[in-house]
Structures are given as structure tokens and as C-alpha cells.
């Protein structure tokens, strides 16, 4: 439980210093929890990468929505060049608070 504890500091953003909405929280975790997390992730991530497809963009190091967009753009341009069809399915996920 102690590893999950953090120290929260309020950082002032702008405008009126008396309004709580003008501050953002910044949490500082203990160094032990950060070290343990790094050790675990260095072990788990290579194992998970073996299970993911090579075209997977999310949750992989050096990949992002930008790399996904570049691959998608390349696929669309290839389909124009080859006069082929590309089907796209868009999904939306929303986090419920």
C-alpha cells in the first residue's frame, strides 16, 4: 500500500490564485515503486511484444497515433495507385468517469 502512495503538489496554471480550478495536481511517487515498476516492465514488455502483431501501433515503444496515421495514409495511397479498394472501420471508445 505504501508503494501506491504519492505526494501531491498543486501547480499554479494562470489567472486568479484563489480559484482551485487554476491549479493542476502533480503527484510524486516513491522511488522504490518507480524502480520496481521499471524492473517489472522490462521483463513483461518483451514477452507481450511477442504476442502482438507487428502492425500493432498502440501500447508499443516508438509507435503512436502518428505512426498509425502514416501507415494508414500509405495504404490508402497504395490502393489508389493499384486501383484497389480499401475498407475502413472507425470505432470510438470513451472513458466513463
PELINFEN-V394732 format. One record per residue. RES is the residue in three letters. SS is DSSP state (h for helix, s for strand, l for the rest). PHI is phi in degrees with one decimal (* if undefined). D_CENTER is the distance of its C-alpha to the mean C-alpha in Angstrom with 1 decimal. Layout:
# PELINFEN-V394732
RES:SS:PHI:D_CENTER
RES:SS:PHI:D_CENTER
This chain:
# PELINFEN-V394732
UNK:l:*:25.1
UNK:h:-66.4:25.6
UNK:h:-69.3:22.5
UNK:h:-85.2:20.5
UNK:l:-73.0:22.4
UNK:s:-141.6:21.1
UNK:s:-99.3:23.1
UNK:s:-105.5:22.2
UNK:s:-118.9:23.4
UNK:s:-90.5:23.7
UNK:s:-108.0:23.0
UNK:s:-71.2:25.2
UNK:l:-96.9:23.7
UNK:l:-170.2:26.8
UNK:l:64.9:30.0
UNK:l:-72.0:32.0
UNK:l:-71.7:31.5
UNK:l:-91.9:32.9
UNK:l:-96.6:30.2
UNK:h:-63.6:27.4
UNK:h:-66.2:25.0
UNK:h:-90.4:25.4
UNK:s:-123.6:23.6
UNK:s:-123.7:20.0
UNK:s:-80.4:19.5
UNK:s:-129.4:18.2
UNK:s:-104.0:18.2
UNK:s:-116.6:19.4
UNK:s:-86.7:19.1
UNK:l:-69.3:21.9
UNK:h:-65.9:21.9
UNK:h:-65.2:23.0
UNK:h:-66.7:19.9
UNK:h:-65.7:17.7
UNK:h:-64.9:20.0
UNK:h:-61.8:20.1
UNK:h:-61.2:16.4
UNK:h:-65.6:16.3
UNK:h:-63.0:19.4
UNK:h:-66.8:18.1
UNK:h:-66.2:14.8
UNK:h:-66.1:17.0
UNK:h:-89.0:19.1
UNK:h:-78.9:16.9
UNK:h:-59.0:14.3
UNK:h:-60.1:17.3
UNK:h:-66.8:18.8
UNK:h:-67.9:15.8
UNK:h:-61.9:15.6
UNK:h:-68.8:19.2
UNK:h:-87.1:18.6
UNK:l:-86.6:16.0
UNK:l:-66.6:17.6
UNK:l:-65.3:17.6
UNK:l:-85.1:16.5
UNK:l:-61.9:13.2
UNK:l:-107.0:10.4
UNK:l:-75.5:7.3
UNK:l:65.8:6.4
UNK:l:-124.7:8.9
UNK:l:-64.0:9.7
UNK:l:63.3:10.9
UNK:l:-127.8:9.5
UNK:l:-159.4:7.7
UNK:h:-65.0:9.2
UNK:h:-68.9:11.9
UNK:h:-65.4:13.0
UNK:h:-63.9:13.0
UNK:h:-64.1:15.2
UNK:h:-64.6:17.4
UNK:h:-64.7:18.1
UNK:h:-62.1:18.9
UNK:h:-60.0:21.1
UNK:h:-61.6:22.9
UNK:h:-63.3:23.6
UNK:h:-63.7:25.1
UNK:h:-63.9:27.2
UNK:h:-62.6:28.4
UNK:h:-67.2:29.5
UNK:h:-65.3:31.4
UNK:h:-64.0:33.1
UNK:l:-89.7:34.0
UNK:l:51.4:35.0
UNK:l:-114.9:32.9
UNK:l:-102.5:30.9
UNK:l:-123.9:27.1
UNK:l:-101.2:25.9
UNK:l:-130.0:22.6
UNK:l:-119.6:21.3
UNK:l:-101.2:18.9
UNK:l:-125.9:17.3
UNK:l:-127.7:15.8
UNK:l:-119.7:14.1
UNK:l:-126.4:14.6
UNK:l:-82.4:13.8
UNK:l:-87.1:17.3
UNK:l:-91.9:17.9
